[in-house]
Structures are given as structure tokens and as C-alpha cells.
């Protein structure tokens, strides 16, 4: 396994995720939610929720062996709530287990968290060139804020659920 940045976030390889298509059939995740204020999460609550999700999945040995394959997807059903989906390899006891199915087109972006609306417009244009439209967006942040600063990149992957 590749070295991680200060043993926190795994090294991110944009080429693995950029402009790819993923067809998921009941891909397993555990789910949690955090309050937001106009799409901005309360960072202490967010960090605590993510650490708790990781611990539950790790303790039950349900995380993929390669941490580079672990996805933590975010979606905001409202301006006041974010939902988090942590990919797992099987059902996790004492967690809200769920699945995602469908076709997902991806694109990698590098920039500030508040640039998400701009990146979504760019993603919409990318999809339009393929005669596709996003039904829903999920965002995977490759690095935590600390690792993004240390690495000099704030990569994020937009996952667009599209109709085929």
C-alpha cells in the first residue's frame, strides 16, 4: 500500500477517477447525516461523524483492504442537511446500511470547497456533451482539509448519477 500523507488520507490518483463511468448494482455503503447551514457543515460535528463511521466500519472489518478504494460521498438533500455515504464491503452492524445503484459519471476537480457550484456547472457541460443530465450529484473529497493543505491540492470527485 502506498504511503499516506502523515498517515491520514491516502494519496489520491486523479486519473483513477477522472472522466470514468461506474455502474453500481447495490453498492454497499453506511449512511449518516450532519446538519449544515446553507450547505456548509458544522466542522466539529462533521469530523466526529466521519471518525465514528470509519471506526464502526473498521472495527467490523468491512472497509476495503486498499484505503484508496474507500469512498466517502456527500450529498445535500437540503441547504440544512448533508448525507454521508461511506463505502463498505458488507453489511456493518450498528450502522445505517444502504446501497446505491445506477450509472455514475465522474470528473475530478481541484479547488476550494465553495467552488462546488462552479464545478457542478462544469460537470453539467461535460455531461451535456454526452447527451446526459445528472439526476443527483455526490461529491467525494479526496483529502481532509489538513491533508489538502499539506498536499497542495484539494481534489474532489463529482459523481453524477445519470439515466442511461
Secondary structure, 3 states (H helix, E strand, C coil): CCCEECCCEECCCHHHCCCCEEEEEEEEEEEEEEEEECCEECHHHHHHHHHHHHHHHHHCCCCCCCHHHCCEEEEEEECCEEEEEEECCCCCCCCEEEEEEEEEEEEEEECCHHHHHHHHHHHHHHHHCCCCCEEEEEEEECCCHHHHHHHCCCEEEEEEEECC
